[in-house]
């Protein structure tokens, strides 16, 4: 999968990695297994998913990672701790309104100068309904014109890469690399401040 390859390239240079919206750790586990000398933290709001992720870490005996139940606006790590922050699988699109600003400010607090932010976002709204049905996620509505999906438990703005890049530029992020994939894009940004 393209996303796994890009994440691995990013993790190779990083010593400390945070995944916001980590779920059960699918994006982090390959790096945790491959790089036992690096530190990984997964944050998610779902206690069920964090418990499953923590169980995998314990079962496999990983001491280089932790699964933390929490909110992406308030990550319990010191300022400048992270070399790399990962926000995959359209999670960035679920940060809406004031929450988006709070999350981006928290990302800037966590990243060291020159650190990287990796975002995997969806922008192919035409396949949204089919995908969510396949994933078993109940759909309330899909607004094709505004690129907005309302689900039972949350909503998601399917923004294109240019829009996300413009938002992040206001917070001192520069696009370092962008790749197209079937559902959207995989973007890596460098944090210029710190």
C-alpha positions in Angstrom: 0.0 0.0 0.0 1.3 3.5 -0.9 0.5 4.9 2.5 2.6 2.3 4.3 5.6 3.0 2.1 5.4 6.8 2.6 5.0 6.4 6.4 8.0 4.0 6.5 10.1 6.6 4.6 9.1 9.3 7.1 9.6 7.1 10.2 13.2 6.1 9.1 14.5 9.6 9.9 12.3 10.3 12.9 13.2 9.3 16.5 9.8 10.3 18.0 6.5 9.8 16.3 2.9 10.7 17.3 -0.2 9.4 15.4 -3.3 11.5 16.0 -6.4 9.4 15.5 -4.4 6.2 15.6 -7.3 3.8 16.0 -6.0 0.3 16.6 -2.5 1.3 15.5 -2.5 0.1 11.8 -0.3 3.1 10.7 2.1 2.8 13.6 2.6 -0.9 14.1 4.9 -1.5 11.1 7.2 1.3 12.4 7.0 0.1 16.0 8.0 -3.4 14.9 10.7 -2.3 12.5 12.4 0.4 14.7 12.5 -0.7 18.3 14.9 2.1 19.2 12.4 4.8 18.3 9.5 6.1 20.4 5.9 6.0 19.2 2.7 7.4 20.7 -0.8 6.8 19.4 -3.7 9.0 20.5 -7.3 8.3 19.9 -10.7 9.2 21.3 -12.1 5.7 21.1 -11.5 3.7 24.3 -12.3 0.5 22.4 -9.7 1.1 19.7 -7.1 2.3 22.2 -7.7 -0.8 24.3 -7.2 -3.0 21.3 -4.0 -1.1 20.3 -2.7 -1.4 23.8 -3.5 -5.1 23.8 -1.5 -5.6 20.6 1.5 -3.7 22.1 1.4 -5.7 25.3 1.0 -9.0 23.5 3.9 -8.3 21.2 6.0 -6.9 24.0 6.7 -3.5 22.5 8.2 -1.1 25.0 8.9 1.6 22.5 5.2 2.6 22.1 2.2 3.7 24.0 -1.5 3.9 23.2 -3.1 6.9 24.8 -6.8 7.6 25.2 -7.1 11.3 24.5 -8.1 14.3 22.4 -5.8 15.6 19.6 -6.3 19.1 21.1 -4.5 18.2 24.3 -1.7 15.7 23.9 0.1 14.8 27.1 3.6 15.2 25.7 6.2 18.0 26.2 6.5 20.8 23.7 8.9 20.0 20.9 8.8 16.3 21.6 7.8 15.0 18.2 10.0 14.6 15.1 7.0 13.4 13.1 3.2 13.6 13.5 0.9 11.4 11.5 -2.7 12.2 10.7 -4.0 9.5 8.4 -7.2 8.1 6.9 -9.1 11.4 6.6 -8.8 12.2 10.3 -7.7 15.8 9.4 -11.1 16.2 7.7 -12.9 15.4 10.9 -11.2 18.4 12.7 -13.8 21.0 11.9 -14.2 24.7 12.9 -12.5 25.8 16.1 -11.4 22.2 16.7 -9.2 22.3 13.6 -7.4 25.4 14.8 -6.9 23.9 18.3 -5.5 20.7 16.8 -3.1 22.5 14.4 -1.9 24.7 17.3 -1.3 21.5 19.3 0.6 20.0 16.4 2.8 23.1 16.3 3.4 22.8 20.0 4.4 19.2 19.8 6.7 19.4 16.7 10.3 20.4 16.9 11.6 23.0 14.4 12.1 21.1 11.1 9.8 18.3 12.2 7.3 16.8 9.8 3.6 16.5 9.6 2.2 13.7 7.4 -1.5 13.9 6.4 -3.3 11.2 4.4 -6.6 12.8 3.2 -9.5 11.8 1.0 -10.8 14.1 -1.8 -12.5 11.6 -4.1 -16.0 12.4 -2.7 -17.7 10.5 -5.5 -16.8 7.2 -3.9 -17.5 8.2 -0.3 -20.9 6.5 0.1 -19.6 3.2 -1.3 -16.5 3.3 1.0 -18.3 4.1 4.2 -20.9 1.3 3.5 -18.0 -1.1 2.8 -16.4 -0.1 6.1 -19.7 -0.5 7.9 -19.9 3.2 8.9 -23.5 4.5 8.9 -24.0 7.4 6.6 -26.4 10.3 7.2 -25.6 12.3 4.1 -23.0 13.0 1.4 -22.9 16.6 0.1 -21.0 16.3 -3.2 -21.0 20.0 -3.9 -19.4 21.0 -0.6 -17.3 17.8 -0.3 -18.9 17.1 3.1 -19.9 13.7 4.6 -22.1 13.5 7.6 -21.9 10.1 9.4 -23.8 8.9 12.5 -20.9 9.6 14.9 -19.0 12.4 13.2 -18.7 14.5 10.0 -15.8 14.8 7.6 -14.8 17.5 5.1 -13.1 15.9 2.1 -10.8 18.7 1.2 -8.3 18.7 -1.7 -4.6 18.8 -1.1 -4.3 22.5 -2.1 -6.9 23.6 0.4 -5.2 21.7 3.3 -1.8 23.1 2.2 -3.1 26.6 2.2 -4.6 26.2 5.7 -1.3 24.8 7.0 0.8 27.6 5.4 -0.7 30.0 7.9 0.9 27.9 10.7 4.4 27.8 9.2 4.1 24.5 7.4 5.7 24.0 3.9 4.6 21.2 1.6 7.7 19.0 1.2 6.0 16.2 -0.8 2.6 15.2 -2.2 1.5 11.9 -3.7 -1.8 11.0 -5.3 -3.5 7.8 -4.3 -6.9 6.3 -5.1 -8.8 8.0 -2.3 -6.9 11.3 -2.3 -3.4 12.4 -1.3 -0.5 11.7 1.0 1.2 15.0 2.0 4.3 15.6 4.0 4.9 19.1 5.5 8.0 20.5 7.2 7.4 22.7 10.2 9.4 25.9 9.8 8.9 27.4 13.2 9.4 25.9 16.6 
